[in-house]
């Protein structure tokens, strides 16, 4: 950067020192500097402050460790104009995702999750930052700040994965090395045994569910559907003559076909069709909202005394466990639940305490009987 790109000169008409610079064919002039909440006017006595401001601007114009110049005149006023300003770039990405949702190339639930992560976590942490300037120390601080808020490791991973995707996308465009992320992935030996409830407990939870909501809650419990998959099921997905339903997998997996339980089929036949939309399950003529359905199941769980069980554990985790207890294979669990990776299905191969009764040692009981007989003699 040439020395003449930034200058300090006296302006008689303004009776002020002027700090100016040329950048991308534009000229900017400043006559004051707001530093740490204090505004310093470049009066005749404050030339040293004007020179410090000019030095500050020159430092911003220098390439970073990656050899990339990320200077944006807007950062001097707190209004970045660079396409790589975090809030601006992520807004563009999310708008592009919205178009993909309309085209049917992405799931709306997934994009809604990203918008929530951006609103609640990303933007408060990185607002005003050029994405190309995000470094490992900033990422580590962001990750540990989420841990301090009490977020679970799985939820932190869900927040970090798409953030990593966005930053890598920017780095590929700028042809620079992406920053190293903290080790946030859940280790295999750290995974906890999934919680689940028995089939009898599921029926108790259904008994504590309002009658109008039982059909969709029964579908989730009896077939392990994700809440999104149950909410968005269409009449065109149903083949009641053969008792099957085509499920459009929520997380990008291949569609799957399920053999429906007779009780679920009976529920569906009683559900009235709505002329306003094509969804099977609705409430007050409107499709179930994500939070509405979650709260319905949460309330039923609490009433049944299962406060420690989540809606996912009531449905997916429990159904997977029931399949394996009936002798089904992990491959069958993968097909029915729509897991893209069979390692996810293998998480449900835990054993129930009652299963251990069939393999308990018999010898210990026999030896005890022998000792009792000998004692009597």
GICORGI-V722853 format. One record per run of one state. SS is the DSSP state (~ for helix, > for strand, _ for the rest). FROM is the first residue (numbers start at 1). TO is the last residue. If there is no record, write none. Layout:
# GICORGI-V722853
SS&FROM&TO / SS&FROM&TO
This chain:
# GICORGI-V722853
_&1&2 / ~&3&5 / >&6&11 / _&12&15 / >&16&23 / _&24&25 / >&26&30 / _&31&31 / >&32&35 / _&36&37 / >&38&41 / _&42&43 / ~&44&61 / _&62&72 / ~&73&76 / _&77&84 / >&85&85 / ~&86&102 / _&103&107 / ~&108&126 / _&127&129 / >&130&130 / ~&131&133 / _&134&135 / ~&136&148 / _&149&152 / ~&153&174 / _&175&187 / ~&188&190 / _&191&198 / ~&199&207 / _&208&210 / ~&211&223 / _&224&226 / ~&227&231 / _&232&233 / >&234&234 / ~&235&237 / >&238&239 / _&240&243 / >&244&247 / _&248&255 / >&256&259 / _&260&261 / ~&262&270 / _&271&278 / >&279&279 / _&280&281 / >&282&283 / _&284&285 / >&286&287 / _&288&289 / ~&290&303 / _&304&310 / ~&311&325 / _&326&329 / ~&330&337 / _&338&341 / ~&342&348 / _&349&352 / ~&353&359 / _&360&362 / ~&363&376 / _&377&377
